[in-house]
């Protein structure tokens, strides 16, 4: 038992709930660590293993100050921060347990935070292009995840197989993990059941103008930076110093390199380390301002050319809201300053599955087309509309089984013998098919097999299926461990006599360890006497032990013991 736990326990008991919450959070304490009182908490925080775990999280300034304090110097401006982490006493001196934890660690040198130089016009233009590309590719990735959430590994990264598929869809493989991280930081997507799912905020972001898209990503980047990179003003320190921000974290060089790479992807840092004009307010802690960036971005268009070969050409970057809707009707073939899209029977059928109608499709295309609607395209939409809904999937109210009906008996016959549908266990019933498999599962199985299926509710009304509902983003507040119950329990154990509680604790520890303890005993005449006892038992308000000096067994009333110190285990 640490002899220094008592003063730390006193400090903890005097701290406010907010101070304790911040301390426990930064020290990585679990919500229910099994502590009985503040003495338990103090001993756990002073444990060398616990101290060793917090040291990698210290910033360069804090680490340097801690080394100075351990050497007998002054921690300076970092005293308050280190004290709040229970690494220094309130007077700024280090706890003795700190020496063991610091042994062998290099003395960090805090680099000067020098603001980066302004970027040249050419470097700014390149950074703007990179930011625009990052936003566009991230939108592509989210659109893919929205339709078919892809699997994530335990570490939150994308598997090699999924990366290959994304690469075939046009997403650069080398950027996938960084893009997933950016989407997560901005709460555009979340990992749910080991799959990446787009959130409601992500759906809104997909339909936002490019500048608004970038501002959300840049703001989230700043808000999620590690402590060591954040400046006092709420921005970030010079990127050239990021690698030195957490000198005792062995994983920091790799982590800081990944953060710097993200900053470059978002156009916040140029390749030569200079700073574009739009990054300066963010670095200084001011609100995000994309006006300087917007002047360098390609102008978005809101019109397309529809052609007789069932393709569409956008003469520039199509406005995101229009692009997202168009891609529910047509497959994008190429993405550049001028993008091309192709209408197929499968793509138009997908539009009906997600809730479009023949009229809504024709109205939408008519509004954005500069060339009208070519007859081949109108015919394709009409034919798909006629075919859509030929297969109706509902739940039989009497049996609870899923019923598949169609006005085309040939489709019923085809589904009955379709090997791809065998797992559904379809059985004939009059002019329909039934199965015990759930309605939605049957519907999506038929849709995947390219049958023109429609979901029908209990009233006979066609409804839109939602195969991949939006993920629910977990707010920063919800991700923080709640220490309310722990703090309440610790405060409930605070008695009026902390000295007596600490004495009982020391005596119990001595008995458990069969340790030699020096006790100061109050005598009837008011004097005190020190005894050196080998503690053997504690009970009934009495301490039993062998007196080392007199070689006799003694039993002492605990109420007479003024102090106790373990001399040797």
C-alpha positions as CSV (number, residue, x, y, z in Angstrom):
1,X,0.0,0.0,0.0
2,X,1.4,3.4,-1.0
3,X,2.1,5.7,1.9
4,X,1.3,8.6,-0.4
5,X,-2.2,7.5,-1.1
6,X,-3.5,9.4,1.9
7,X,-2.7,12.9,0.7
8,X,-3.9,12.1,-2.8
9,X,-7.1,10.7,-1.3
10,X,-7.6,13.9,0.6
11,X,-7.2,15.9,-2.7
12,X,-9.6,13.6,-4.5
13,X,-12.3,14.0,-1.8
14,X,-11.9,17.8,-1.9
15,X,-12.1,17.9,-5.8
16,X,-15.4,18.8,-7.5
17,X,-17.4,16.3,-9.5
18,X,-16.3,17.9,-12.7
19,X,-12.6,17.7,-11.7
20,X,-13.0,14.0,-10.8
21,X,-14.8,13.3,-14.1
22,X,-12.1,14.9,-16.1
23,X,-9.4,13.1,-14.1
24,X,-11.0,9.6,-14.5
25,X,-11.6,10.2,-18.2
26,X,-8.1,11.2,-19.0
27,X,-6.6,8.5,-16.8
28,X,-8.7,5.9,-18.6
29,X,-10.7,4.7,-15.6
30,X,-13.6,2.3,-16.2
31,X,-17.1,3.3,-15.1
32,X,-17.0,0.7,-12.4
33,X,-13.4,-0.1,-11.3
34,X,-14.4,-1.7,-8.0
35,X,-13.2,1.1,-5.8
36,X,-14.7,1.3,-2.3
37,X,-13.5,4.7,-1.3
38,X,-11.1,7.5,-2.2
39,X,-8.3,5.6,-0.6
40,X,-8.8,2.8,-3.2
41,X,-8.9,5.5,-6.0
42,X,-5.7,7.1,-4.8
43,X,-3.8,3.8,-4.6
44,X,-5.0,2.8,-8.1
45,X,-4.0,6.2,-9.6
46,X,-0.5,6.0,-8.0
47,X,0.1,2.5,-9.2
48,X,3.1,2.5,-11.5
49,X,1.2,0.7,-14.2
50,X,-1.6,3.3,-14.1
51,X,1.0,6.2,-14.2
52,X,2.7,4.5,-17.1
53,X,-0.5,4.3,-19.1
54,X,-1.2,8.1,-18.8
55,X,2.3,9.2,-19.8
56,X,1.9,8.5,-23.5
57,X,-1.1,10.8,-23.6
58,X,0.9,13.8,-22.2
59,X,1.6,16.6,-24.6
60,X,5.2,17.7,-25.3
61,X,4.8,20.7,-23.0
62,X,3.3,18.5,-20.2
63,X,6.0,15.9,-20.6
64,X,8.8,18.4,-20.4
65,X,7.3,20.1,-17.4
66,X,6.9,16.7,-15.6
67,X,10.6,15.9,-16.2
68,X,11.6,19.3,-14.7
69,X,9.3,18.7,-11.7
70,X,10.7,15.2,-11.1
71,X,14.2,16.7,-11.1
72,X,13.2,19.2,-8.4
73,X,12.4,22.1,-10.8
74,X,9.2,24.0,-11.5
75,X,6.6,22.6,-13.9
76,X,5.5,26.1,-14.8
77,X,2.3,26.6,-16.8
78,X,1.7,22.9,-16.9
79,X,1.4,22.6,-13.1
80,X,-2.4,22.8,-13.1
81,X,-2.8,20.3,-15.9
82,X,-0.4,17.8,-14.3
83,X,-2.0,18.2,-10.9
84,X,-5.5,17.6,-12.4
85,X,-4.1,14.3,-13.8
86,X,-2.9,13.3,-10.3
87,X,0.7,13.3,-11.5
88,X,1.8,16.2,-9.3
89,X,0.9,17.2,-5.7
90,X,-1.1,20.5,-5.3
91,X,2.2,22.2,-4.4
92,X,3.7,21.2,-7.8
93,X,6.0,18.5,-6.4
94,X,5.9,15.0,-8.0
95,X,4.6,11.9,-6.3
96,X,7.5,9.5,-5.5
97,X,5.8,6.8,-7.7
98,X,6.5,9.0,-10.7
99,X,10.2,8.4,-10.6
100,X,9.7,4.7,-11.4
101,X,7.4,5.5,-14.3
102,X,9.8,8.1,-15.8
103,X,12.8,5.9,-15.6
104,X,14.3,5.4,-19.1
105,X,12.0,7.8,-20.8
106,X,13.7,10.4,-23.1
107,X,13.6,14.1,-22.1
108,X,11.3,15.7,-24.6
109,X,12.0,19.0,-26.2
110,X,8.9,21.1,-26.9
111,X,9.3,22.6,-30.4
112,X,8.4,26.2,-31.1
113,X,4.9,26.6,-32.5
114,X,5.7,28.7,-35.6
115,X,2.7,29.5,-37.9
116,X,3.1,28.0,-41.4
117,X,3.8,30.3,-44.3
118,X,1.1,31.2,-46.7
119,X,0.7,29.0,-49.7
120,X,1.4,30.1,-53.2
121,X,-1.3,30.4,-55.8
122,X,-0.2,27.2,-57.5
123,X,0.0,25.3,-54.2
124,X,-3.4,26.7,-53.1
125,X,-5.0,25.6,-56.4
126,X,-3.5,22.1,-56.0
127,X,-4.9,21.9,-52.4
128,X,-8.3,23.1,-53.6
129,X,-8.3,20.4,-56.2
130,X,-7.4,17.8,-53.7
131,X,-10.1,18.9,-51.3
132,X,-12.7,18.8,-54.1
133,X,-11.6,15.3,-55.1
134,X,-11.7,14.1,-51.5
135,X,-15.2,15.3,-51.1
136,X,-16.3,13.8,-54.3
137,X,-14.7,10.4,-53.7
138,X,-16.1,10.3,-50.1
139,X,-19.6,10.9,-51.6
140,X,-19.0,8.0,-53.9
141,X,-18.0,5.8,-51.0
142,X,-21.0,6.8,-48.9
143,X,-23.4,6.2,-51.8
144,X,-22.0,2.7,-52.1
145,X,-22.3,2.1,-48.4
146,X,-25.9,3.4,-48.4
147,X,-27.0,0.8,-50.9
148,X,-24.8,-2.0,-49.7
149,X,-23.1,-1.4,-46.3
150,X,-19.6,-3.0,-46.4
151,X,-18.0,-5.1,-43.7
152,X,-15.4,-3.6,-41.4
153,X,-12.7,-5.4,-39.6
154,X,-12.3,-5.4,-35.8
155,X,-10.0,-2.4,-35.9
156,X,-12.6,-0.4,-37.9
157,X,-10.7,-0.7,-41.3
158,X,-12.1,-2.2,-44.5
159,X,-11.1,-5.7,-45.5
160,X,-9.0,-6.4,-48.5
161,X,-11.8,-8.0,-50.4
162,X,-14.1,-5.0,-49.8
163,X,-11.3,-2.7,-50.9
164,X,-11.0,-4.5,-54.2
165,X,-14.7,-4.1,-54.8
166,X,-14.6,-0.5,-53.9
167,X,-11.6,0.0,-56.2
168,X,-13.6,-1.6,-59.1
169,X,-16.3,1.0,-58.3
170,X,-13.8,3.8,-58.8
171,X,-12.8,4.5,-55.2
172,X,-8.9,4.7,-54.9
173,X,-7.9,1.8,-52.7
174,X,-5.1,3.7,-51.0
175,X,-7.6,6.3,-49.7
176,X,-10.4,4.0,-48.4
177,X,-9.3,3.8,-44.7
178,X,-8.7,7.5,-44.6
179,X,-12.1,8.2,-46.1
180,X,-13.8,5.9,-43.7
181,X,-12.1,7.7,-40.8
182,X,-13.1,11.1,-42.2
183,X,-16.7,10.0,-42.5
184,X,-16.7,8.7,-39.0
185,X,-15.3,11.9,-37.5
186,X,-17.9,13.9,-39.3
187,X,-20.7,11.5,-38.1
188,X,-21.6,10.8,-41.8
189,X,-21.3,7.1,-41.2
190,X,-21.1,4.8,-38.3
191,X,-20.0,1.2,-37.7
192,X,-23.1,-0.8,-36.8
193,X,-22.9,-4.6,-36.5
194,X,-19.4,-4.5,-38.1
195,X,-20.8,-2.7,-41.1
196,X,-20.4,0.9,-42.3
197,X,-23.8,2.5,-42.5
198,X,-24.6,6.0,-43.6
199,X,-26.4,8.2,-41.0
200,X,-29.2,10.7,-41.5
201,X,-26.5,13.4,-41.3
202,X,-24.7,11.6,-44.1
203,X,-27.8,11.5,-46.2
204,X,-28.2,15.3,-45.8
205,X,-24.5,15.8,-46.5
206,X,-24.7,13.9,-49.8
207,X,-27.2,16.4,-51.0
208,X,-25.3,19.5,-49.9
209,X,-23.2,21.8,-52.1
210,X,-19.5,21.0,-52.4
211,X,-18.5,24.0,-50.2
212,X,-21.0,22.9,-47.4
213,X,-19.7,19.4,-47.7
214,X,-16.1,20.5,-47.2
215,X,-17.0,22.8,-44.3
216,X,-18.5,19.9,-42.3
217,X,-15.5,17.7,-42.9
218,X,-13.0,20.5,-42.0
219,X,-14.9,21.4,-38.8
220,X,-15.1,17.8,-37.7
221,X,-11.4,17.4,-38.4
222,X,-10.6,20.2,-36.0
223,X,-13.0,19.1,-33.4
224,X,-11.6,15.5,-33.2
225,X,-7.9,16.4,-33.1
226,X,-5.9,14.9,-30.2
227,X,-5.1,17.1,-27.2
228,X,-1.5,17.6,-28.2
229,X,-2.4,19.2,-31.5
230,X,-5.0,21.6,-30.2
231,X,-4.0,25.2,-29.5
232,X,-5.3,27.3,-26.6
233,X,-7.4,29.3,-29.1
234,X,-9.3,26.1,-30.1
235,X,-7.5,25.6,-33.4
236,X,-4.3,23.6,-34.0
237,X,-0.6,24.0,-33.6
238,X,1.7,24.3,-36.6
239,X,1.6,21.0,-38.6
240,X,5.4,20.9,-38.8
241,X,5.3,20.2,-35.0
242,X,2.6,17.5,-34.9
243,X,5.1,14.6,-34.9
244,X,6.5,15.9,-31.6
245,X,3.1,16.5,-29.9
246,X,3.1,13.3,-27.8
247,X,6.8,12.3,-27.3
248,X,6.2,9.3,-25.0
249,X,3.6,7.6,-27.3
250,X,5.4,5.0,-29.4
251,X,2.5,4.9,-31.8
252,X,2.3,8.6,-32.2
253,X,4.7,9.0,-35.3
254,X,2.4,6.8,-37.3
255,X,-0.8,8.4,-35.9
256,X,0.4,11.9,-36.5
257,X,1.4,11.0,-40.1
258,X,-2.1,9.8,-40.7
259,X,-3.6,13.0,-39.3
260,X,-1.3,15.1,-41.5
261,X,-2.3,13.0,-44.5
262,X,-6.0,13.7,-43.7
263,X,-5.2,17.4,-43.4
264,X,-3.7,17.3,-46.9
265,X,-6.7,15.3,-48.3
266,X,-9.0,18.1,-47.0
267,X,-6.8,20.8,-48.5
268,X,-5.8,22.2,-45.1
269,X,-2.1,21.7,-45.7
270,X,-0.3,21.9,-49.0
271,X,2.3,19.3,-50.1
272,X,5.1,21.8,-49.3
273,X,3.8,22.4,-45.8
274,X,2.4,25.9,-46.5
275,X,-1.1,27.0,-45.5
276,X,-4.0,27.9,-47.9
277,X,-6.0,31.0,-47.0
278,X,-9.1,28.9,-46.1
279,X,-7.1,26.9,-43.5
280,X,-5.9,29.9,-41.5
281,X,-9.2,30.6,-39.7
282,X,-9.6,27.0,-38.7
283,X,-6.0,26.8,-37.4
284,X,-6.5,30.0,-35.4
285,X,-9.8,28.7,-33.8
286,X,-12.1,31.0,-35.8
287,X,-15.3,29.7,-37.6
288,X,-14.8,27.9,-40.8
289,X,-14.8,30.1,-43.9
290,X,-14.8,28.4,-47.3
291,X,-15.1,31.6,-49.5
292,X,-11.4,31.5,-50.5
293,X,-11.8,27.8,-51.4
294,X,-15.0,28.2,-53.3
295,X,-13.4,30.6,-55.8
296,X,-11.0,27.7,-56.9
297,X,-13.6,25.0,-57.1
298,X,-15.3,24.0,-60.4
299,X,-18.7,25.6,-60.9
300,X,-21.5,23.1,-60.3
301,X,-24.1,22.7,-63.0
302,X,-27.8,21.9,-62.7
303,X,-28.5,20.7,-66.3
304,X,-27.6,17.6,-68.3
305,X,-27.7,16.4,-71.9
306,X,-29.9,13.3,-72.4
307,X,-29.0,11.4,-75.5
308,X,-30.6,8.8,-77.7
309,X,-28.1,6.1,-76.7
310,X,-29.6,6.1,-73.2
311,X,-26.8,8.1,-71.7
312,X,-26.7,11.4,-69.9
313,X,-23.8,13.9,-70.0
314,X,-23.3,16.6,-67.3
315,X,-21.1,19.4,-68.7
316,X,-19.6,20.0,-65.3
317,X,-19.8,18.7,-61.7
318,X,-23.5,18.1,-61.3
319,X,-25.1,19.7,-58.2
320,X,-24.9,17.0,-55.5
321,X,-28.6,16.8,-54.8
322,X,-29.3,16.2,-58.5
323,X,-26.4,13.8,-58.8
324,X,-27.6,11.7,-55.9
325,X,-31.1,11.4,-57.4
326,X,-29.9,10.8,-60.9
327,X,-27.7,8.0,-59.7
328,X,-30.8,6.2,-58.3
329,X,-32.1,6.1,-61.9
330,X,-28.9,5.7,-63.9
331,X,-25.5,4.2,-63.4
332,X,-22.6,6.7,-63.5
333,X,-20.0,5.6,-66.0
334,X,-17.3,8.2,-65.6
335,X,-16.6,10.9,-63.1
336,X,-14.6,14.0,-64.2
337,X,-15.3,17.6,-64.9
338,X,-17.9,16.2,-67.3
339,X,-19.6,13.1,-65.9
340,X,-21.6,10.5,-67.9
341,X,-24.5,8.3,-66.8
342,X,-26.2,5.3,-68.5
343,X,-29.8,4.3,-68.1
344,X,-30.5,0.5,-68.1
345,X,-33.5,-1.7,-67.3
346,X,-31.7,-2.6,-64.0
347,X,-31.0,1.0,-63.0
348,X,-34.5,2.2,-63.8
349,X,-36.0,-0.8,-62.0
350,X,-33.8,0.2,-58.9
351,X,-35.4,3.7,-59.1
352,X,-38.9,2.1,-58.7
353,X,-37.6,0.0,-55.8
354,X,-36.6,3.1,-53.9
355,X,-39.9,4.8,-54.4
356,X,-39.8,6.6,-57.8
357,X,-42.7,6.4,-60.2
358,X,-42.9,6.7,-64.0
359,X,-44.2,10.3,-63.6
360,X,-41.7,11.4,-61.0
361,X,-38.8,10.1,-63.1
362,X,-40.0,11.8,-66.3
363,X,-40.7,15.0,-64.4
364,X,-37.2,15.0,-62.8
365,X,-35.4,14.3,-66.1
366,X,-37.5,16.9,-67.9
367,X,-36.6,19.6,-65.4
368,X,-32.8,19.0,-65.7
369,X,-32.5,18.1,-69.4
370,X,-31.2,20.6,-71.9
371,X,-32.3,18.3,-74.8
372,X,-35.7,17.0,-73.7
373,X,-36.4,13.3,-73.0
374,X,-35.3,11.1,-76.0
375,X,-38.0,8.6,-77.1
376,X,-35.8,5.6,-76.3
377,X,-35.4,6.7,-72.7
378,X,-39.1,7.5,-72.3
379,X,-39.9,4.0,-73.7
380,X,-37.4,2.4,-71.3
381,X,-39.0,4.1,-68.3
382,X,-42.5,3.2,-69.5
383,X,-41.7,-0.4,-70.0
384,X,-40.0,-0.7,-66.6
385,X,-43.0,0.9,-64.9
386,X,-45.4,-1.5,-66.6
387,X,-43.3,-4.5,-65.4
388,X,-42.7,-3.2,-61.9
389,X,-45.2,-4.5,-59.4
390,X,-46.1,-7.6,-61.3
391,X,-45.0,-9.6,-58.3
392,X,-46.7,-8.6,-55.0
393,X,-45.3,-9.7,-51.7
394,X,-47.5,-9.5,-48.6
395,X,-48.3,-11.2,-45.3
396,X,-51.3,-13.5,-45.1
397,X,-53.4,-12.2,-42.3
398,X,-54.8,-15.6,-41.4
399,X,-51.7,-17.8,-41.5
400,X,-49.0,-15.2,-40.9
401,X,-47.0,-16.7,-43.9
402,X,-45.6,-14.6,-46.7
403,X,-47.6,-14.7,-49.9
404,X,-46.3,-14.1,-53.4
405,X,-48.9,-13.2,-56.0
406,X,-48.7,-12.1,-59.7
407,X,-51.1,-11.5,-62.6
408,X,-48.5,-13.2,-64.8
409,X,-48.7,-17.0,-64.1
410,X,-45.4,-17.5,-66.0
411,X,-43.7,-15.5,-63.3
412,X,-45.2,-17.7,-60.6
413,X,-44.0,-20.8,-62.4
414,X,-40.5,-19.3,-62.9
415,X,-40.1,-18.4,-59.2
416,X,-41.4,-21.8,-58.1
417,X,-38.5,-23.6,-59.9
418,X,-35.8,-20.8,-59.5
419,X,-32.8,-22.5,-57.8
420,X,-31.7,-19.1,-56.4
421,X,-34.9,-19.0,-54.4
422,X,-34.7,-22.5,-52.9
423,X,-33.6,-21.2,-49.5
424,X,-37.0,-19.5,-49.2
425,X,-38.8,-22.8,-49.2
426,X,-41.6,-21.6,-51.5
427,X,-44.7,-23.8,-51.8
428,X,-47.6,-23.5,-54.2
429,X,-51.0,-22.3,-52.8
430,X,-53.8,-21.9,-55.4
431,X,-52.4,-19.3,-57.9
432,X,-49.7,-18.0,-55.5
433,X,-46.6,-19.1,-53.6
434,X,-46.2,-19.0,-49.8
435,X,-43.3,-19.3,-47.4
436,X,-42.7,-19.0,-43.7
437,X,-39.8,-16.7,-44.4
438,X,-40.5,-13.0,-43.4
439,X,-42.0,-10.7,-46.0
440,X,-39.1,-8.2,-46.2
441,X,-36.6,-11.0,-46.6
442,X,-38.6,-12.6,-49.4
443,X,-39.0,-9.2,-51.1
444,X,-35.3,-8.5,-51.2
445,X,-34.5,-12.0,-52.3
446,X,-36.9,-11.5,-55.3
447,X,-35.5,-8.1,-56.0
448,X,-31.9,-9.5,-56.1
449,X,-33.1,-12.2,-58.5
450,X,-34.5,-9.4,-60.7
451,X,-38.1,-10.1,-60.3
452,X,-40.4,-7.0,-60.5
453,X,-41.5,-7.3,-56.8
454,X,-43.4,-4.8,-54.8
455,X,-44.1,-4.8,-51.0
456,X,-47.8,-4.7,-50.0
457,X,-49.0,-3.8,-46.6
458,X,-52.1,-5.1,-44.7
459,X,-54.3,-2.6,-46.5
460,X,-53.2,-3.7,-49.9
461,X,-51.1,-0.5,-50.5
462,X,-47.7,-0.7,-52.1
463,X,-45.0,0.5,-49.8
464,X,-41.3,1.2,-50.2
465,X,-38.8,-1.2,-48.6
466,X,-35.8,0.1,-46.7
467,X,-33.1,-2.5,-46.9
468,X,-30.4,-0.5,-45.2
469,X,-31.9,2.0,-42.7
470,X,-29.6,4.9,-41.7
471,X,-27.1,4.2,-39.0
472,X,-27.5,6.1,-35.7
473,X,-24.5,8.4,-35.0
474,X,-23.4,8.2,-31.4
475,X,-22.8,11.7,-30.1
476,X,-19.6,12.7,-28.3
477,X,-21.5,13.0,-25.1
478,X,-22.8,9.5,-25.4
479,X,-19.3,8.1,-26.1
480,X,-17.9,9.6,-22.8
481,X,-18.0,7.2,-19.9
482,X,-20.4,8.3,-17.2
483,X,-18.7,8.4,-13.8
484,X,-21.7,9.7,-11.8
485,X,-22.4,6.5,-10.1
486,X,-18.7,5.9,-9.2
487,X,-18.3,9.4,-7.8
488,X,-21.5,9.1,-5.8
489,X,-20.3,5.8,-4.3
490,X,-16.9,7.3,-3.4
491,X,-18.5,10.3,-1.7
492,X,-20.9,8.1,0.2
493,X,-17.9,6.5,1.9
494,X,-16.5,9.8,3.1
495,X,-16.8,9.7,6.9
496,X,-16.4,12.6,9.3
497,X,-13.0,11.2,10.6
498,X,-10.7,10.6,7.6
499,X,-7.7,10.0,10.0
500,X,-9.5,7.1,11.7
501,X,-10.5,5.6,8.3
502,X,-6.9,5.9,7.0
503,X,-5.6,4.3,10.3
504,X,-7.9,1.3,9.9
505,X,-6.8,0.9,6.3
506,X,-3.1,0.9,7.2
507,X,-3.6,-1.6,10.0
508,X,-5.7,-3.9,7.8
509,X,-3.0,-3.7,5.1
510,X,-0.3,-4.5,7.7
511,X,-2.1,-7.5,9.0
512,X,-2.8,-8.9,5.5
513,X,0.9,-8.6,4.7
514,X,2.1,-9.8,8.1
515,X,4.2,-6.6,8.0
516,X,6.2,-4.9,10.6
517,X,4.4,-1.7,11.6
518,X,5.5,1.2,13.8
519,X,2.5,2.3,15.9
520,X,2.3,5.4,18.1
521,X,0.2,4.7,21.1
522,X,-1.4,7.3,23.4
523,X,-0.8,6.6,27.1
524,X,-3.1,7.4,30.0
525,X,-0.9,10.3,31.2
526,X,-1.2,12.0,27.8
527,X,2.2,10.9,26.5
528,X,2.8,8.7,23.5
529,X,5.0,5.6,23.0
530,X,6.3,4.1,19.8
531,X,6.1,0.3,19.4
532,X,7.5,-1.9,16.6
533,X,5.0,-4.7,16.1
534,X,4.8,-7.6,13.7
535,X,1.0,-7.3,13.0
536,X,-0.8,-10.6,13.3
537,X,-4.5,-9.8,13.7
538,X,-7.1,-7.1,13.8
539,X,-10.6,-7.5,15.3
540,X,-13.0,-6.3,17.9
541,X,-11.4,-2.9,17.9
542,X,-7.9,-4.3,18.8
543,X,-4.6,-4.8,17.0
544,X,-2.6,-7.9,17.9
545,X,1.1,-8.3,17.2
546,X,4.5,-9.4,18.4
547,X,6.6,-6.6,20.0
548,X,10.0,-6.9,18.2
549,X,11.8,-5.1,21.1
550,X,10.3,-7.0,24.0
551,X,9.6,-10.3,22.1
552,X,6.1,-10.5,23.6
553,X,2.6,-10.5,22.1
554,X,0.7,-7.3,22.6
555,X,-3.0,-6.4,22.1
556,X,-3.6,-2.7,21.6
557,X,-7.0,-0.9,21.5
558,X,-7.2,0.7,18.1
559,X,-8.7,3.8,19.8
560,X,-5.4,4.3,21.5
561,X,-3.3,4.2,18.3
562,X,-2.5,7.7,17.1
563,X,-0.5,6.7,14.0
564,X,0.8,3.7,12.1
565,X,3.4,3.3,9.5
566,X,4.4,0.1,7.7
567,X,8.2,-0.4,8.1
568,X,8.8,-3.6,6.2
569,X,6.6,-6.3,4.7
